């Protein structure tokens, strides 16, 4: 197993380097100059050239690439052009916030989506199956940013100002302004209230798609001969469904985990922007608008690494779900 993991990691290095190279070239060949964004109006050409030299933009493209890739391999992602701080420090502050948001949404999406898919397969061609199919397709086809805006409109704005509900949720941020003066339990509740709407907007969209895959997989498994044999032996329906059917039906769902892990990190860009959540998505979006090259390139590199990790994690989970799969 260890040898397989090392082999996969080594084979993924060219992929990550290739993605980083493409992002670097496209970003630096795009029209516009970061130096002009930070120079004041009416600045002279000589001053603009000095600003470009201070930013390292006066070197040829291949020289800048070699300097960037060599420093990146040493763990130095450079300085943010817009904030004047190390990129690693910015990521160290934003990445935990994204992990909280994405990790919570991913766990809830797979739990809810798998449960709905199993329930639909167990109630195949019934009113329950049809209604859950309509609901899952509705949320699956809905853009996450639009759903986030609707949740803010209903559960934050209208719930507080129009309907006067006693319970409403904040529309932005991670904590309230008076978070530091709250009790420890109050701080936990405050963070949970700020986390509710962003997680809900991601969970509903992801769970809809996962439910469709889980339903199709379970329907295929429940027609197998060993399932019919288990039923013929008189085993309870719940035992047949959960013990014999669910484990084999989870294999396609595990494949989704490898795709959704990097997709969720990139998908939080819109949700974090809507809710002003100080995570990786908002950081990268702001950096793109500011032409902050080091932050954008480090973010793209991180997303490429997440794709590799997601695919590797899915392959490793195969062996846990299906004992017949081995990677010796």
C-alpha positions as CSV (number, residue, x, y, z in Angstrom):
1,X,0.0,0.0,0.0
2,X,2.8,2.4,0.9
3,X,4.6,1.6,-2.3
4,X,1.5,2.3,-4.3
5,X,0.9,5.6,-2.6
6,X,4.5,6.7,-3.3
7,X,4.2,5.6,-6.9
8,X,1.0,7.6,-7.4
9,X,2.5,10.7,-5.7
10,X,5.6,10.6,-7.9
11,X,3.5,10.1,-11.1
12,X,1.4,13.1,-10.1
13,X,4.3,15.5,-9.9
14,X,4.4,16.2,-13.7
15,X,0.7,16.9,-13.6
16,X,1.0,19.5,-10.9
17,X,4.0,21.1,-12.5
18,X,2.2,21.2,-15.9
19,X,-0.8,22.9,-14.4
20,X,1.4,25.4,-12.6
21,X,3.2,26.1,-15.8
22,X,0.1,26.7,-17.9
23,X,-1.4,29.0,-15.2
24,X,1.9,30.9,-15.0
25,X,2.1,31.4,-18.8
26,X,-1.6,32.3,-19.3
27,X,-1.5,34.7,-16.3
28,X,1.6,36.6,-17.5
29,X,0.5,36.7,-21.1
30,X,-2.9,38.2,-20.2
31,X,-3.3,41.9,-21.1
32,X,-2.7,44.4,-18.4
33,X,0.1,45.1,-16.0
34,X,0.0,44.8,-12.2
35,X,2.3,47.7,-11.9
36,X,-0.2,50.1,-13.4
37,X,-2.8,49.1,-10.8
38,X,-0.6,50.1,-7.9
39,X,0.9,53.2,-9.5
40,X,-0.8,56.5,-8.9
41,X,-2.5,58.6,-11.6
42,X,-0.1,60.6,-13.8
43,X,2.9,58.6,-12.8
44,X,5.9,59.0,-15.2
45,X,7.2,56.2,-17.4
46,X,10.5,56.1,-15.4
47,X,8.6,55.6,-12.1
48,X,6.4,52.9,-13.7
49,X,9.5,51.1,-14.9
50,X,11.0,51.2,-11.3
51,X,7.8,49.8,-9.9
52,X,7.9,47.0,-12.5
53,X,11.5,46.3,-11.6
54,X,10.7,46.2,-7.9
55,X,7.9,43.7,-8.6
56,X,10.3,41.6,-10.8
57,X,8.2,42.2,-13.9
58,X,11.0,43.6,-16.0
59,X,12.7,40.1,-16.5
60,X,11.9,37.9,-19.5
61,X,9.1,35.4,-19.1
62,X,11.3,32.3,-19.0
63,X,13.5,33.9,-16.3
64,X,10.5,34.8,-14.2
65,X,9.2,31.2,-14.6
66,X,12.5,29.7,-13.5
67,X,12.8,32.0,-10.5
68,X,9.2,31.2,-9.5
69,X,9.3,27.4,-9.9
70,X,12.6,27.2,-8.1
71,X,11.4,29.2,-5.1
72,X,8.1,27.3,-5.1
73,X,9.9,24.0,-4.9
74,X,11.7,25.4,-1.8
75,X,8.4,26.2,-0.2
76,X,8.6,30.0,-0.9
77,X,5.5,31.2,-2.7
78,X,6.7,34.8,-2.8
79,X,5.2,38.1,-1.6
80,X,1.6,39.3,-2.3
81,X,1.8,42.3,-4.6
82,X,-1.5,43.7,-3.2
83,X,-1.0,43.1,0.5
84,X,2.8,43.1,0.8
85,X,2.8,39.9,2.9
86,X,4.1,36.4,2.3
87,X,1.7,34.3,0.3
88,X,2.2,31.4,2.7
89,X,1.1,33.6,5.6
90,X,-2.1,34.6,3.7
91,X,-2.8,31.0,2.9
92,X,-2.2,30.0,6.5
93,X,-5.0,32.3,7.6
94,X,-7.5,31.5,4.8
95,X,-7.0,27.8,4.3
96,X,-8.4,26.7,7.8
97,X,-11.5,28.8,7.1
98,X,-12.1,27.0,3.8
99,X,-11.4,23.6,5.4
100,X,-14.1,24.3,8.0
101,X,-16.6,25.3,5.3
102,X,-15.7,22.7,2.7
103,X,-15.2,19.9,5.1
104,X,-18.5,20.4,6.9
105,X,-20.4,20.7,3.6
106,X,-18.7,17.7,2.1
107,X,-19.4,15.4,5.1
108,X,-23.1,16.5,5.3
109,X,-23.5,16.2,1.5
110,X,-22.3,12.6,1.4
111,X,-24.3,11.6,4.4
112,X,-27.5,13.3,3.3
113,X,-27.1,12.3,-0.4
114,X,-26.3,8.7,0.3
115,X,-29.2,8.4,2.8
116,X,-31.6,9.9,0.2
117,X,-30.3,7.6,-2.6
118,X,-30.7,4.5,-0.4
119,X,-34.2,5.5,0.6
120,X,-35.1,6.1,-3.0
121,X,-33.8,2.7,-4.0
122,X,-35.7,1.0,-1.1
123,X,-38.9,2.8,-2.2
124,X,-38.4,2.4,-5.9
125,X,-41.3,3.6,-8.1
126,X,-43.2,5.0,-5.2
127,X,-44.4,8.5,-4.3
128,X,-41.4,8.8,-2.0
129,X,-39.0,8.0,-4.8
130,X,-40.6,10.4,-7.2
131,X,-40.8,13.3,-4.8
132,X,-37.2,12.9,-3.7
133,X,-36.0,12.7,-7.3
134,X,-37.7,16.0,-8.1
135,X,-36.2,17.6,-5.1
136,X,-32.7,16.3,-5.7
137,X,-32.8,17.3,-9.4
138,X,-34.1,20.8,-8.4
139,X,-31.2,21.5,-6.1
140,X,-28.6,19.7,-8.3
141,X,-29.4,21.9,-11.2
142,X,-29.3,25.1,-9.2
143,X,-26.2,27.3,-9.2
144,X,-24.6,27.5,-5.8
145,X,-24.2,31.3,-5.8
146,X,-27.8,31.8,-6.7
147,X,-29.0,29.5,-4.0
148,X,-26.7,31.3,-1.6
149,X,-28.3,34.6,-2.5
150,X,-31.8,33.2,-2.0
151,X,-30.8,31.8,1.4
152,X,-29.5,35.2,2.5
153,X,-32.7,36.8,1.2
154,X,-35.0,34.4,3.0
155,X,-33.2,33.4,6.2
156,X,-31.4,36.6,6.9
157,X,-33.1,39.6,5.4
158,X,-36.7,38.6,5.3
159,X,-36.6,36.5,8.4
160,X,-35.3,39.4,10.5
161,X,-36.7,42.6,8.9
162,X,-40.0,41.4,7.3
163,X,-41.3,38.4,9.0
164,X,-39.8,39.0,12.4
165,X,-38.7,35.5,13.0
166,X,-37.0,34.9,16.4
167,X,-34.3,32.9,14.7
168,X,-32.4,34.3,11.8
169,X,-28.9,33.8,10.4
170,X,-26.1,36.2,9.6
171,X,-25.6,37.1,6.0
172,X,-21.8,37.5,6.0
173,X,-18.6,36.9,7.9
174,X,-17.4,34.2,10.2
175,X,-18.2,35.7,13.6
176,X,-20.1,38.7,15.1
177,X,-18.5,41.9,16.1
178,X,-19.0,41.1,19.8
179,X,-17.6,37.6,19.4
180,X,-14.7,38.2,21.8
181,X,-17.0,39.3,24.6
182,X,-19.2,36.1,24.4
183,X,-18.9,33.0,26.6
184,X,-17.2,29.9,25.2
185,X,-20.6,28.3,24.4
186,X,-21.8,31.6,23.0
187,X,-18.8,31.7,20.7
188,X,-19.5,28.2,19.5
189,X,-23.2,29.1,18.7
190,X,-22.1,32.3,17.0
191,X,-19.7,30.4,14.7
192,X,-22.4,27.8,14.0
193,X,-24.9,30.5,13.0
194,X,-22.5,32.1,10.6
195,X,-21.6,28.7,9.2
196,X,-25.2,27.6,8.6
197,X,-26.1,29.3,5.4
198,X,-22.8,28.8,3.5
199,X,-22.8,25.1,4.4
200,X,-26.4,24.7,3.5
201,X,-25.9,26.3,0.1
202,X,-23.1,23.9,-0.7
203,X,-24.7,20.8,0.9
204,X,-28.0,21.1,-1.0
205,X,-26.3,21.3,-4.4
206,X,-23.9,18.5,-3.7
207,X,-26.3,16.2,-2.0
208,X,-28.7,16.4,-5.0
209,X,-26.1,14.9,-7.3
210,X,-24.8,12.4,-4.8
211,X,-28.3,11.1,-4.2
212,X,-28.8,10.5,-8.0
213,X,-25.6,8.4,-8.1
214,X,-26.4,6.5,-4.9
215,X,-29.9,5.7,-6.1
216,X,-28.7,4.4,-9.5
217,X,-25.9,2.3,-7.8
218,X,-28.2,0.8,-5.2
219,X,-30.9,-0.1,-7.8
220,X,-28.2,-2.0,-9.8
221,X,-26.9,-3.8,-6.7
222,X,-30.3,-4.8,-5.5
223,X,-30.9,-6.8,-8.7
224,X,-27.8,-9.0,-8.1
225,X,-28.1,-12.7,-7.4
226,X,-26.5,-12.5,-3.9
227,X,-29.2,-10.0,-2.9
228,X,-31.9,-12.3,-4.1
229,X,-30.2,-15.2,-2.2
230,X,-30.1,-13.1,1.0
231,X,-33.8,-12.4,0.6
232,X,-34.6,-16.1,-0.1
233,X,-32.8,-17.0,3.2
234,X,-35.3,-14.9,5.1
235,X,-33.0,-12.1,6.2
236,X,-34.7,-8.9,7.3
237,X,-35.1,-6.3,4.6
238,X,-33.0,-3.7,6.5
239,X,-30.2,-6.2,6.8
240,X,-30.2,-7.0,3.1
241,X,-30.3,-3.3,2.2
242,X,-27.7,-1.9,4.6
243,X,-25.3,-4.8,5.2
244,X,-25.3,-6.6,1.8
245,X,-26.4,-3.9,-0.6
246,X,-25.0,-0.6,0.7
247,X,-21.4,-1.5,0.9
248,X,-21.2,-2.6,-2.7
249,X,-23.4,0.3,-3.8
250,X,-21.0,2.8,-2.2
251,X,-18.2,2.1,-4.8
252,X,-19.5,4.7,-7.4
253,X,-20.2,7.1,-4.5
254,X,-16.6,6.8,-3.4
255,X,-15.5,7.8,-6.9
256,X,-17.5,11.0,-6.5
257,X,-15.5,11.8,-3.4
258,X,-12.4,12.1,-5.6
259,X,-14.1,14.5,-7.9
260,X,-16.0,16.6,-5.3
261,X,-13.0,17.2,-3.0
262,X,-11.1,19.5,-5.4
263,X,-14.4,20.7,-7.0
264,X,-15.7,21.8,-3.6
265,X,-12.5,23.8,-2.9
266,X,-12.9,25.6,-6.2
267,X,-16.7,25.8,-5.8
268,X,-16.4,27.7,-2.5
269,X,-15.1,30.7,-4.5
270,X,-18.7,31.8,-5.3
271,X,-20.1,31.0,-1.9
272,X,-17.3,32.6,0.0
273,X,-17.7,35.7,-2.1
274,X,-21.5,35.9,-1.5
275,X,-21.1,35.4,2.3
276,X,-17.8,37.4,2.6
277,X,-16.3,34.2,4.1
278,X,-12.5,34.8,4.6
279,X,-11.3,31.7,2.9
280,X,-9.3,30.6,0.0
281,X,-12.0,31.3,-2.6
282,X,-12.4,34.9,-1.6
283,X,-8.7,35.4,-1.4
284,X,-8.1,34.1,-4.9
285,X,-11.0,36.1,-6.3
286,X,-9.7,39.3,-4.8
287,X,-6.2,38.4,-6.1
288,X,-7.5,37.9,-9.6
289,X,-9.1,41.4,-9.6
290,X,-5.9,42.9,-8.2
291,X,-3.6,41.0,-10.7
292,X,-1.8,39.6,-7.7
293,X,0.3,37.0,-9.6
294,X,1.9,35.2,-6.6
295,X,-1.4,34.6,-4.8
296,X,-3.2,33.4,-8.0
297,X,-0.5,31.0,-9.0
298,X,-0.2,29.6,-5.5
299,X,-3.9,29.1,-5.4
300,X,-4.0,27.3,-8.7
301,X,-1.1,25.1,-7.5
302,X,-3.1,24.3,-4.4
303,X,-6.2,23.3,-6.4
304,X,-4.1,21.0,-8.6
305,X,-2.7,19.3,-5.5
306,X,-6.2,18.9,-4.2
307,X,-7.2,17.1,-7.5
308,X,-4.3,14.7,-7.0
309,X,-5.1,14.1,-3.3
310,X,-8.8,13.6,-4.1
311,X,-8.1,10.9,-6.7
312,X,-5.7,9.2,-4.5
313,X,-8.1,9.3,-1.5
314,X,-10.8,7.8,-3.7
315,X,-8.5,4.9,-4.8
316,X,-7.6,4.2,-1.2
317,X,-11.2,4.1,-0.1
318,X,-12.0,1.5,-2.7
319,X,-10.0,-1.0,-0.7
320,X,-11.9,-0.2,2.4
321,X,-15.3,-0.4,0.8
322,X,-14.6,-3.5,-1.3
323,X,-12.1,-6.1,0.2
324,X,-11.5,-7.6,-3.2
325,X,-9.6,-4.5,-4.2
326,X,-6.0,-4.6,-3.2
327,X,-3.0,-2.4,-4.2
328,X,-0.1,-4.7,-3.3
